[in-house]
Every structure is written in C-alpha cells, then in structure tokens.
Amino acid sequence: MSRPVAEPLAWNVAALMAEAPGSTRDYVVAGAMIDLGDLLQGDPIEGAVHLARTNRGLLVNANLTTSLETECSRCLRAIEVPLDIRIEEEAIPSVDLGTGQPVNVAADPDVLRLTPHHELELEATVREAIQLAEPIAPLCEPDCPGLCPVCGERMTGGPHHHAVDEIDPRLEALRSFRAPGSDED
C-alpha cells in the first residue's frame, strides 16, 4: 500500500505581500511527511502556520507537532518521541516587489527568503527545527534502568543474579581487600 503524498510545507504568498502591513493569513498543516536525513519521522507533521505582513516581508509563526522513531538510550527498546515545534521567523522577499529585480541577499544571508515566485517554503526550516528538537538521550520512561552489564537483559524487573565467575588467580589476593572503615564481610 502506498503512502499518500502530503501537501508540501509551501504557500504562495504573493497576494499577502501585495497587502498592507498588518494583514494576516492562517494555514493548517496536516499530514506532511518530510525527509529528515538520518532521523525517522514517526507521525505526520500537524499544526498551524500564522503569517503576518510586515514592512519588510512576513512574520512566520508556526506551532507544529510530530514524532520521531528512535530507540531508548539505556535499554535500546524502539520508542516514539513526540515533538512540539515552535517556529518564529521573518521571511523576506528574494525579488523586489516593485521592480521584479533580485534583492542583494548578501545583506541578510541567514534570513528565511521567499522564492522568486513569492512562495514561502518552510520544509528546510521545519527540518532544522525537528533536528534541533531531537533529544540527545531519549528514554522509554524517565527511570529506565537500562541493560544488565553482565548478560545484556533489560533490567525492568529489578536486579537479577548471575553465577559467581571464577576469578583470575593473579587477582585472588584482592578479594580480601577492604577499604578502611568498611563493614563488609
């Protein structure tokens, strides 16, 4: 079964750019799947995008949700991590609205730009926000005990016991060593 093609994260904003500052548009994002590189997107991107016309371009506010398919950093179990993404960016034209001539992008090289056809494309911005929101060490549960260092089994049922291994004869003398003040037998 093939997956339906979702609407891209792009909108034609030529009409909004022709309006006075303060004009707004709202868009719904539903079912968007994007390429995240090494990350696996668990759920489609859902949410809303609010655009407000400014004297320079557009103020972009987006509230989006999705999830990543990953694994617990302690027990390696497959998990899905929900993400709430908030984007606040200014998008300015790459073409002068009055003359149609390309704008010098060297003045603001890192700002979000509209395409030459006055389209706002948010896919790269959303991808970057998702990559930045990826947890460094995702956990299946806050107090995940992880894996047993001896046998590699999940420690969800609490500690478990292993047979006492034979000790290297060269280290046998260390068995009787106790730290000063230690009450151990």
Backbone as JSON Lines, residues from 0, in Angstrom:
{"i":0,"aa":"M","n":[0.85,-1.18,0.0],"ca":[0.0,0.0,0.0],"c":[0.89,1.24,0.0]}
{"i":1,"aa":"S","n":[0.66,2.13,-0.91],"ca":[1.5,3.33,-0.99],"c":[0.97,4.4,-0.04]}
{"i":2,"aa":"R","n":[1.9,5.22,0.44],"ca":[1.56,6.3,1.36],"c":[1.1,7.49,0.54]}
{"i":3,"aa":"P","n":[-0.02,8.15,0.92],"ca":[-0.49,9.3,0.15],"c":[0.52,10.45,0.22]}
{"i":4,"aa":"V","n":[0.62,11.19,-0.85],"ca":[1.53,12.33,-0.89],"c":[0.9,13.48,-0.12]}
{"i":5,"aa":"A","n":[1.62,13.99,0.86],"ca":[1.1,15.07,1.69],"c":[1.36,16.41,1.02]}
{"i":6,"aa":"E","n":[0.59,17.39,1.42],"ca":[0.8,18.75,0.93],"c":[2.17,19.22,1.39]}
{"i":7,"aa":"P","n":[2.91,19.87,0.53],"ca":[4.22,20.37,0.95],"c":[4.06,21.53,1.93]}
{"i":8,"aa":"L","n":[5.12,21.85,2.61],"ca":[5.11,22.97,3.55],"c":[5.48,24.25,2.8]}
{"i":9,"aa":"A","n":[4.65,24.59,1.79],"ca":[4.89,25.77,0.96],"c":[3.56,26.42,0.6]}
{"i":10,"aa":"W","n":[3.58,27.77,0.58],"ca":[2.37,28.52,0.26],"c":[2.73,29.69,-0.63]}
{"i":11,"aa":"N","n":[1.86,29.99,-1.6],"ca":[2.03,31.16,-2.44],"c":[1.51,32.36,-1.64]}
{"i":12,"aa":"V","n":[2.4,33.32,-1.38],"ca":[2.05,34.47,-0.55],"c":[2.1,35.77,-1.33]}
{"i":13,"aa":"A","n":[1.99,35.7,-2.65],"ca":[2.06,36.91,-3.49],"c":[0.94,37.88,-3.12]}
{"i":14,"aa":"A","n":[-0.27,37.38,-2.92],"ca":[-1.39,38.27,-2.58],"c":[-1.16,38.93,-1.23]}
{"i":15,"aa":"L","n":[-0.66,38.18,-0.26],"ca":[-0.39,38.75,1.07],"c":[0.72,39.79,0.99]}
{"i":16,"aa":"M","n":[1.72,39.55,0.18],"ca":[2.82,40.51,0.03],"c":[2.35,41.82,-0.61]}
{"i":17,"aa":"A","n":[1.26,41.77,-1.39],"ca":[0.73,42.97,-2.03],"c":[-0.15,43.78,-1.08]}
{"i":18,"aa":"E","n":[-0.51,43.2,0.05],"ca":[-1.37,43.9,1.02],"c":[-0.55,44.76,1.97]}
{"i":19,"aa":"A","n":[-1.26,45.57,2.75],"ca":[-0.61,46.49,3.7],"c":[-0.05,45.72,4.9]}
{"i":20,"aa":"P","n":[0.99,46.28,5.53],"ca":[1.49,45.67,6.76],"c":[0.37,45.48,7.78]}
{"i":21,"aa":"G","n":[0.41,44.37,8.48],"ca":[-0.63,44.04,9.45],"c":[-1.61,43.01,8.93]}
{"i":22,"aa":"S","n":[-1.65,42.78,7.62],"ca":[-2.53,41.76,7.05],"c":[-2.02,40.38,7.46]}
{"i":23,"aa":"T","n":[-2.94,39.43,7.63],"ca":[-2.55,38.1,8.1],"c":[-3.2,37.01,7.28]}
{"i":24,"aa":"R","n":[-2.61,35.83,7.38],"ca":[-3.18,34.61,6.81],"c":[-2.87,33.47,7.78]}
{"i":25,"aa":"D","n":[-3.78,32.52,7.86],"ca":[-3.6,31.33,8.67],"c":[-3.72,30.1,7.79]}
{"i":26,"aa":"Y","n":[-2.84,29.15,8.0],"ca":[-2.83,27.92,7.22],"c":[-2.78,26.73,8.17]}
{"i":27,"aa":"V","n":[-3.43,25.65,7.77],"ca":[-3.41,24.41,8.54],"c":[-2.42,23.46,7.88]}
{"i":28,"aa":"V","n":[-1.59,22.82,8.7],"ca":[-0.64,21.82,8.22],"c":[-1.18,20.47,8.66]}
{"i":29,"aa":"A","n":[-1.4,19.59,7.7],"ca":[-1.94,18.26,8.03],"c":[-1.3,17.21,7.14]}
{"i":30,"aa":"G","n":[-0.75,16.19,7.76],"ca":[-0.24,15.04,7.02],"c":[1.07,15.25,6.29]}
{"i":31,"aa":"A","n":[1.87,16.22,6.71],"ca":[3.13,16.5,6.0],"c":[4.22,15.54,6.45]}
{"i":32,"aa":"M","n":[4.83,14.86,5.51],"ca":[5.98,13.99,5.77],"c":[7.16,14.59,5.0]}
{"i":33,"aa":"I","n":[8.29,14.75,5.69],"ca":[9.46,15.33,5.04],"c":[10.67,14.44,5.27]}
{"i":34,"aa":"D","n":[11.7,14.62,4.47],"ca":[12.94,13.87,4.6],"c":[13.75,14.51,5.72]}
{"i":35,"aa":"L","n":[14.05,13.72,6.76],"ca":[14.8,14.22,7.91],"c":[16.23,13.71,7.93]}
{"i":36,"aa":"G","n":[16.71,13.18,6.83],"ca":[18.07,12.66,6.79],"c":[18.16,11.36,7.57]}
{"i":37,"aa":"D","n":[18.99,11.33,8.62],"ca":[19.21,10.12,9.41],"c":[18.08,9.84,10.4]}
{"i":38,"aa":"L","n":[17.21,10.81,10.63],"ca":[16.11,10.63,11.57],"c":[14.91,10.0,10.88]}
{"i":39,"aa":"L","n":[14.08,9.28,11.64],"ca":[12.86,8.69,11.11],"c":[11.66,9.4,11.7]}
{"i":40,"aa":"Q","n":[10.84,9.97,10.85],"ca":[9.64,10.66,11.28],"c":[8.58,9.62,11.62]}
{"i":41,"aa":"G","n":[8.03,9.68,12.84],"ca":[7.04,8.71,13.28],"c":[5.63,9.06,12.87]}
{"i":42,"aa":"D","n":[5.25,10.31,13.03],"ca":[3.91,10.79,12.7],"c":[4.01,11.94,11.72]}
{"i":43,"aa":"P","n":[2.97,12.16,10.93],"ca":[2.97,13.32,10.03],"c":[3.01,14.62,10.83]}
{"i":44,"aa":"I","n":[3.49,15.65,10.2],"ca":[3.53,16.98,10.82],"c":[2.14,17.56,10.77]}
{"i":45,"aa":"E","n":[1.66,18.02,11.92],"ca":[0.33,18.62,12.05],"c":[0.49,19.96,12.75]}
{"i":46,"aa":"G","n":[-0.42,20.88,12.5],"ca":[-0.39,22.14,13.23],"c":[-0.91,23.3,12.41]}
{"i":47,"aa":"A","n":[-0.44,24.49,12.77],"ca":[-0.92,25.72,12.13],"c":[0.24,26.68,11.88]}
{"i":48,"aa":"V","n":[0.09,27.45,10.8],"ca":[1.07,28.47,10.45],"c":[0.31,29.79,10.35]}
{"i":49,"aa":"H","n":[0.81,30.81,11.04],"ca":[0.22,32.15,11.01],"c":[1.23,33.08,10.36]}
{"i":50,"aa":"L","n":[0.81,33.79,9.31],"ca":[1.66,34.73,8.6],"c":[1.11,36.14,8.81]}
{"i":51,"aa":"A","n":[1.98,37.08,9.12],"ca":[1.6,38.48,9.27],"c":[2.52,39.33,8.41]}
{"i":52,"aa":"R","n":[1.92,40.2,7.61],"ca":[2.68,41.08,6.71],"c":[3.37,42.15,7.53]}
{"i":53,"aa":"T","n":[4.66,42.36,7.29],"ca":[5.41,43.43,7.94],"c":[5.85,44.4,6.86]}
{"i":54,"aa":"N","n":[6.54,45.47,7.24],"ca":[7.0,46.42,6.23],"c":[8.13,45.83,5.38]}
{"i":55,"aa":"R","n":[8.82,44.78,5.87],"ca":[9.92,44.14,5.12],"c":[9.5,42.87,4.41]}
{"i":56,"aa":"G","n":[8.58,42.12,5.0],"ca":[8.22,40.81,4.46],"c":[7.11,40.18,5.26]}
{"i":57,"aa":"L","n":[7.38,38.99,5.83],"ca":[6.37,38.25,6.59],"c":[6.94,37.8,7.93]}
{"i":58,"aa":"L","n":[6.1,37.88,8.95],"ca":[6.44,37.27,10.23],"c":[5.76,35.91,10.24]}
{"i":59,"aa":"V","n":[6.54,34.85,10.4],"ca":[6.05,33.48,10.33],"c":[6.03,32.9,11.74]}
{"i":60,"aa":"N","n":[4.84,32.49,12.2],"ca":[4.69,31.8,13.48],"c":[4.05,30.45,13.19]}
{"i":61,"aa":"A","n":[4.73,29.39,13.58],"ca":[4.21,28.04,13.33],"c":[4.25,27.23,14.63]}
{"i":62,"aa":"N","n":[3.16,26.54,14.92],"ca":[3.08,25.59,16.02],"c":[2.77,24.24,15.41]}
{"i":63,"aa":"L","n":[3.74,23.33,15.47],"ca":[3.63,22.05,14.79],"c":[3.94,20.91,15.76]}
{"i":64,"aa":"T","n":[3.38,19.75,15.47],"ca":[3.68,18.54,16.24],"c":[4.03,17.42,15.28]}
{"i":65,"aa":"T","n":[4.89,16.53,15.74],"ca":[5.25,15.33,15.02],"c":[5.9,14.39,16.03]}
{"i":66,"aa":"S","n":[6.48,13.32,15.57],"ca":[7.24,12.44,16.46],"c":[8.37,11.8,15.67]}
{"i":67,"aa":"L","n":[9.36,11.32,16.42],"ca":[10.5,10.63,15.84],"c":[10.5,9.19,16.3]}
{"i":68,"aa":"E","n":[10.81,8.28,15.39],"ca":[11.01,6.88,15.74],"c":[12.49,6.72,16.05]}
{"i":69,"aa":"T","n":[12.77,6.27,17.27],"ca":[14.16,6.13,17.71],"c":[14.24,4.97,18.7]}
{"i":70,"aa":"E","n":[15.29,4.91,19.48],"ca":[15.41,3.86,20.49],"c":[15.87,4.48,21.81]}
{"i":71,"aa":"C","n":[15.47,3.83,22.89],"ca":[15.84,4.27,24.23],"c":[17.36,4.22,24.35]}
{"i":72,"aa":"S","n":[17.96,5.26,24.89],"ca":[19.41,5.3,25.0],"c":[19.95,4.38,26.1]}
{"i":73,"aa":"R","n":[19.08,3.88,26.98],"ca":[19.54,2.98,28.04],"c":[19.26,1.51,27.74]}
{"i":74,"aa":"C","n":[18.06,1.21,27.25],"ca":[17.7,-0.21,27.06],"c":[17.57,-0.61,25.59]}
{"i":75,"aa":"L","n":[17.71,0.34,24.68],"ca":[17.69,0.1,23.23],"c":[16.35,-0.38,22.69]}
{"i":76,"aa":"R","n":[15.28,-0.21,23.47],"ca":[13.94,-0.56,23.0],"c":[13.45,0.5,22.03]}
{"i":77,"aa":"A","n":[12.73,0.08,20.97],"ca":[12.19,1.03,20.0],"c":[11.12,1.89,20.68]}
{"i":78,"aa":"I","n":[11.22,3.21,20.49],"ca":[10.26,4.15,21.08],"c":[9.91,5.22,20.07]}
{"i":79,"aa":"E","n":[8.85,5.95,20.36],"ca":[8.43,7.09,19.56],"c":[8.45,8.31,20.47]}
{"i":80,"aa":"V","n":[9.2,9.33,20.07],"ca":[9.37,10.54,20.88],"c":[8.53,11.66,20.28]}
{"i":81,"aa":"P","n":[7.5,12.15,21.0],"ca":[6.7,13.25,20.47],"c":[7.48,14.57,20.52]}
{"i":82,"aa":"L","n":[7.27,15.41,19.51],"ca":[7.94,16.71,19.44],"c":[6.93,17.81,19.22]}
{"i":83,"aa":"D","n":[7.07,18.89,19.94],"ca":[6.31,20.12,19.72],"c":[7.29,21.14,19.16]}
{"i":84,"aa":"I","n":[7.01,21.62,17.97],"ca":[7.92,22.54,17.28],"c":[7.27,23.91,17.22]}
{"i":85,"aa":"R","n":[8.03,24.92,17.62],"ca":[7.56,26.31,17.51],"c":[8.58,27.06,16.66]}
{"i":86,"aa":"I","n":[8.08,27.7,15.61],"ca":[8.94,28.45,14.7],"c":[8.49,29.9,14.69]}
{"i":87,"aa":"E","n":[9.42,30.81,14.9],"ca":[9.18,32.25,14.79],"c":[10.3,32.81,13.93]}
{"i":88,"aa":"E","n":[9.98,33.15,12.71],"ca":[10.99,33.62,11.75],"c":[10.42,34.79,10.96]}
{"i":89,"aa":"E","n":[11.32,35.58,10.43],"ca":[10.92,36.6,9.47],"c":[11.35,36.12,8.1]}
{"i":90,"aa":"A","n":[10.43,36.18,7.15],"ca":[10.72,35.8,5.77],"c":[10.66,37.06,4.92]}
{"i":91,"aa":"I","n":[11.73,37.3,4.16],"ca":[11.74,38.5,3.32],"c":[11.88,38.08,1.86]}
{"i":92,"aa":"P","n":[11.43,38.93,0.97],"ca":[11.45,38.59,-0.46],"c":[12.86,38.45,-1.01]}
{"i":93,"aa":"S","n":[13.0,37.61,-2.04],"ca":[14.27,37.49,-2.76],"c":[14.22,38.3,-4.05]}
{"i":94,"aa":"V","n":[13.02,38.83,-4.35],"ca":[12.81,39.67,-5.53],"c":[12.09,40.93,-5.07]}
{"i":95,"aa":"D","n":[12.56,42.1,-5.51],"ca":[11.91,43.36,-5.15],"c":[10.48,43.37,-5.7]}
{"i":96,"aa":"L","n":[9.51,43.65,-4.84],"ca":[8.11,43.6,-5.25],"c":[7.75,44.66,-6.28]}
{"i":97,"aa":"G","n":[8.4,45.8,-6.24],"ca":[8.08,46.89,-7.18],"c":[8.75,46.73,-8.53]}
{"i":98,"aa":"T","n":[10.01,46.32,-8.54],"ca":[10.75,46.28,-9.8],"c":[10.88,44.88,-10.39]}
{"i":99,"aa":"G","n":[10.76,43.85,-9.56],"ca":[10.95,42.49,-10.04],"c":[12.41,42.08,-10.13]}
{"i":100,"aa":"Q","n":[13.31,42.94,-9.67],"ca":[14.74,42.67,-9.71],"c":[15.17,41.86,-8.48]}
{"i":101,"aa":"P","n":[16.16,40.98,-8.64],"ca":[16.65,40.22,-7.48],"c":[17.2,41.15,-6.4]}
{"i":102,"aa":"V","n":[16.96,40.78,-5.15],"ca":[17.42,41.54,-4.0],"c":[18.82,41.06,-3.63]}
{"i":103,"aa":"N","n":[19.67,41.95,-3.14],"ca":[21.0,41.58,-2.7],"c":[20.86,40.76,-1.41]}
{"i":104,"aa":"V","n":[21.11,39.45,-1.49],"ca":[20.95,38.57,-0.33],"c":[22.17,38.61,0.59]}
{"i":105,"aa":"A","n":[23.24,39.26,0.17],"ca":[24.45,39.34,1.0],"c":[24.2,40.17,2.25]}
{"i":106,"aa":"A","n":[23.25,41.09,2.21],"ca":[22.96,41.93,3.37],"c":[22.4,41.11,4.52]}
{"i":107,"aa":"D","n":[21.56,40.12,4.23],"ca":[20.95,39.23,5.24],"c":[21.09,37.79,4.77]}
{"i":108,"aa":"P","n":[22.29,37.2,4.85],"ca":[22.48,35.86,4.27],"c":[21.77,34.73,5.02]}
{"i":109,"aa":"D","n":[21.5,34.9,6.31],"ca":[20.91,33.81,7.1],"c":[19.41,33.93,7.31]}
{"i":110,"aa":"V","n":[18.77,34.88,6.69],"ca":[17.34,35.08,6.89],"c":[16.54,34.18,5.94]}
{"i":111,"aa":"L","n":[15.37,33.79,6.37],"ca":[14.47,32.99,5.54],"c":[14.0,33.85,4.36]}
{"i":112,"aa":"R","n":[14.1,33.32,3.17],"ca":[13.74,34.07,1.95],"c":[12.54,33.44,1.27]}
{"i":113,"aa":"L","n":[11.7,34.29,0.68],"ca":[10.63,33.82,-0.21],"c":[11.3,33.43,-1.53]}
{"i":114,"aa":"T","n":[10.67,32.53,-2.27],"ca":[11.21,32.15,-3.57],"c":[11.0,33.31,-4.55]}
{"i":115,"aa":"P","n":[11.64,33.28,-5.71],"ca":[11.4,34.32,-6.72],"c":[9.93,34.39,-7.18]}
{"i":116,"aa":"H","n":[9.15,33.34,-6.93],"ca":[7.73,33.33,-7.3],"c":[6.84,33.69,-6.11]}
{"i":117,"aa":"H","n":[7.43,34.31,-5.08],"ca":[6.71,34.76,-3.87],"c":[6.03,33.6,-3.16]}
{"i":118,"aa":"E","n":[6.76,32.5,-3.01],"ca":[6.27,31.35,-2.25],"c":[7.09,31.23,-0.97]}
{"i":119,"aa":"L","n":[6.4,30.88,0.1],"ca":[7.07,30.63,1.37],"c":[7.25,29.12,1.49]}
{"i":120,"aa":"E","n":[8.49,28.67,1.53],"ca":[8.8,27.25,1.66],"c":[9.4,27.03,3.04]}
{"i":121,"aa":"L","n":[8.68,26.26,3.87],"ca":[9.11,26.04,5.24],"c":[9.74,24.67,5.49]}
{"i":122,"aa":"E","n":[9.84,23.83,4.48],"ca":[10.34,22.47,4.71],"c":[11.73,22.47,5.34]}
{"i":123,"aa":"A","n":[12.66,23.25,4.82],"ca":[14.02,23.28,5.38],"c":[14.02,23.82,6.81]}
{"i":124,"aa":"T","n":[13.22,24.83,7.07],"ca":[13.13,25.42,8.41],"c":[12.54,24.43,9.39]}
{"i":125,"aa":"V","n":[11.49,23.71,8.98],"ca":[10.87,22.7,9.85],"c":[11.83,21.54,10.07]}
{"i":126,"aa":"R","n":[12.53,21.1,9.04],"ca":[13.51,20.02,9.18],"c":[14.58,20.4,10.21]}
{"i":127,"aa":"E","n":[15.09,21.61,10.11],"ca":[16.11,22.07,11.05],"c":[15.56,22.14,12.48]}
{"i":128,"aa":"A","n":[14.33,22.6,12.64],"ca":[13.72,22.68,13.98],"c":[13.53,21.28,14.58]}
{"i":129,"aa":"I","n":[13.14,20.32,13.76],"ca":[12.97,18.94,14.24],"c":[14.33,18.36,14.63]}
{"i":130,"aa":"Q","n":[15.34,18.58,13.81],"ca":[16.67,18.06,14.11],"c":[17.22,18.68,15.4]}
{"i":131,"aa":"L","n":[16.94,19.95,15.64],"ca":[17.39,20.59,16.87],"c":[16.59,20.12,18.08]}
{"i":132,"aa":"A","n":[15.34,19.71,17.88],"ca":[14.49,19.26,18.99],"c":[14.71,17.79,19.34]}
{"i":133,"aa":"E","n":[15.45,17.07,18.51],"ca":[15.7,15.65,18.79],"c":[16.41,15.53,20.14]}
{"i":134,"aa":"P","n":[15.88,14.71,21.04],"ca":[16.55,14.57,22.34],"c":[17.92,13.9,22.19]}
{"i":135,"aa":"I","n":[18.87,14.32,23.01],"ca":[20.22,13.77,22.94],"c":[20.22,12.32,23.4]}
{"i":136,"aa":"A","n":[19.51,12.04,24.49],"ca":[19.45,10.69,25.04],"c":[17.99,10.34,25.33]}
{"i":137,"aa":"P","n":[17.22,9.93,24.31],"ca":[15.81,9.63,24.54],"c":[15.64,8.42,25.46]}
{"i":138,"aa":"L","n":[14.61,8.47,26.29],"ca":[14.33,7.38,27.22],"c":[12.92,6.86,27.01]}
{"i":139,"aa":"C","n":[12.74,5.54,27.2],"ca":[11.41,4.94,27.08],"c":[10.54,5.32,28.28]}
{"i":140,"aa":"E","n":[11.17,5.55,29.42],"ca":[10.5,6.03,30.62],"c":[11.55,6.79,31.43]}
{"i":141,"aa":"P","n":[11.13,7.75,32.23],"ca":[12.12,8.6,32.93],"c":[13.12,7.83,33.78]}
{"i":142,"aa":"D","n":[12.71,6.73,34.39],"ca":[13.62,5.99,35.25],"c":[13.99,4.62,34.65]}
{"i":143,"aa":"C","n":[14.2,4.59,33.35],"ca":[14.56,3.34,32.67],"c":[15.85,2.8,33.29]}
{"i":144,"aa":"P","n":[15.83,1.56,33.79],"ca":[17.03,1.01,34.44],"c":[18.11,0.55,33.45]}
{"i":145,"aa":"G","n":[17.78,0.43,32.2],"ca":[18.78,0.05,31.2],"c":[18.98,-1.44,31.08]}
{"i":146,"aa":"L","n":[20.17,-1.82,30.64],"ca":[20.52,-3.22,30.41],"c":[21.5,-3.71,31.47]}
{"i":147,"aa":"C","n":[21.43,-4.99,31.77],"ca":[22.36,-5.62,32.7],"c":[23.75,-5.61,32.05]}
{"i":148,"aa":"P","n":[24.77,-5.14,32.75],"ca":[26.11,-5.11,32.15],"c":[26.73,-6.49,31.98]}
{"i":149,"aa":"V","n":[26.16,-7.51,32.64],"ca":[26.72,-8.86,32.54],"c":[26.08,-9.64,31.4]}
{"i":150,"aa":"C","n":[24.71,-9.71,31.41],"ca":[24.03,-10.57,30.44],"c":[23.33,-9.78,29.33]}
{"i":151,"aa":"G","n":[23.15,-8.47,29.49],"ca":[22.52,-7.67,28.45],"c":[21.0,-7.68,28.47]}
{"i":152,"aa":"E","n":[20.37,-8.33,29.46],"ca":[18.91,-8.36,29.57],"c":[18.42,-7.01,30.1]}
{"i":153,"aa":"R","n":[17.19,-6.67,29.73],"ca":[16.57,-5.46,30.26],"c":[16.36,-5.61,31.76]}
{"i":154,"aa":"M","n":[16.61,-4.58,32.52],"ca":[16.52,-4.63,33.97],"c":[15.16,-4.14,34.48]}
{"i":155,"aa":"T","n":[14.1,-4.28,33.7],"ca":[12.79,-3.77,34.1],"c":[12.23,-4.47,35.32]}
{"i":156,"aa":"G","n":[12.54,-5.72,35.53],"ca":[12.03,-6.46,36.68],"c":[12.88,-6.27,37.92]}
{"i":157,"aa":"G","n":[13.84,-5.39,37.89],"ca":[14.74,-5.19,39.02],"c":[16.02,-5.96,38.81]}
{"i":158,"aa":"P","n":[16.91,-5.91,39.82],"ca":[18.18,-6.61,39.68],"c":[17.98,-8.13,39.62]}
{"i":159,"aa":"H","n":[18.83,-8.78,38.92],"ca":[18.8,-10.23,38.87],"c":[20.22,-10.75,39.16]}
{"i":160,"aa":"H","n":[20.34,-12.02,39.47],"ca":[21.62,-12.57,39.93],"c":[22.26,-13.44,38.86]}
{"i":161,"aa":"H","n":[23.57,-13.45,38.88],"ca":[24.35,-14.26,37.97],"c":[25.26,-15.15,38.8]}
{"i":162,"aa":"A","n":[25.66,-16.26,38.24],"ca":[26.59,-17.16,38.93],"c":[27.91,-16.43,39.14]}
{"i":163,"aa":"V","n":[28.57,-16.74,40.24],"ca":[29.86,-16.13,40.53],"c":[30.89,-16.71,39.58]}
{"i":164,"aa":"D","n":[31.54,-15.85,38.86],"ca":[32.55,-16.29,37.9],"c":[33.86,-16.6,38.62]}
{"i":165,"aa":"E","n":[34.61,-17.5,38.02],"ca":[35.94,-17.79,38.54],"c":[36.78,-16.52,38.4]}
{"i":166,"aa":"I","n":[37.54,-16.23,39.42],"ca":[38.38,-15.04,39.38],"c":[39.76,-15.42,38.87]}
{"i":167,"aa":"D","n":[40.39,-14.53,38.19],"ca":[41.75,-14.74,37.69],"c":[42.65,-14.96,38.91]}
{"i":168,"aa":"P","n":[43.44,-16.04,38.94],"ca":[44.29,-16.33,40.11],"c":[45.23,-15.18,40.46]}
{"i":169,"aa":"R","n":[45.63,-14.41,39.52],"ca":[46.53,-13.28,39.79],"c":[45.82,-12.19,40.61]}
{"i":170,"aa":"L","n":[44.48,-12.15,40.57],"ca":[43.72,-11.13,41.29],"c":[43.08,-11.66,42.58]}
{"i":171,"aa":"E","n":[43.29,-12.91,42.9],"ca":[42.68,-13.54,44.08],"c":[43.01,-12.79,45.36]}
{"i":172,"aa":"A","n":[44.19,-12.24,45.48],"ca":[44.59,-11.52,46.69],"c":[43.72,-10.29,46.92]}
{"i":173,"aa":"L","n":[43.15,-9.72,45.87],"ca":[42.3,-8.52,46.02],"c":[40.95,-8.84,46.64]}
{"i":174,"aa":"R","n":[40.55,-10.11,46.65],"ca":[39.24,-10.48,47.19],"c":[39.15,-10.12,48.68]}
{"i":175,"aa":"S","n":[40.22,-10.2,49.41],"ca":[40.2,-9.92,50.84],"c":[40.44,-8.43,51.15]}
{"i":176,"aa":"F","n":[40.72,-7.64,50.17],"ca":[40.96,-6.21,50.38],"c":[39.68,-5.51,50.78]}
{"i":177,"aa":"R","n":[39.72,-4.7,51.82],"ca":[38.6,-3.87,52.26],"c":[39.12,-2.45,52.48]}
{"i":178,"aa":"A","n":[38.3,-1.48,52.11],"ca":[38.66,-0.08,52.33],"c":[38.59,0.21,53.83]}
{"i":179,"aa":"P","n":[39.43,1.13,54.33],"ca":[39.39,1.47,55.74],"c":[37.99,1.99,56.12]}
{"i":180,"aa":"G","n":[37.45,1.53,57.23],"ca":[36.11,1.92,57.69],"c":[35.0,1.13,57.07]}
{"i":181,"aa":"S","n":[35.31,0.16,56.26],"ca":[34.28,-0.65,55.59],"c":[33.81,-1.75,56.54]}
{"i":182,"aa":"D","n":[32.48,-1.98,56.61],"ca":[31.92,-3.0,57.48],"c":[31.59,-4.29,56.73]}
{"i":183,"aa":"E","n":[31.98,-4.39,55.47],"ca":[31.63,-5.57,54.67],"c":[32.4,-6.79,55.14]}
{"i":184,"aa":"D","n":[31.81,-7.98,54.97],"ca":[32.48,-9.23,55.33],"c":[33.51,-9.6,54.29]}
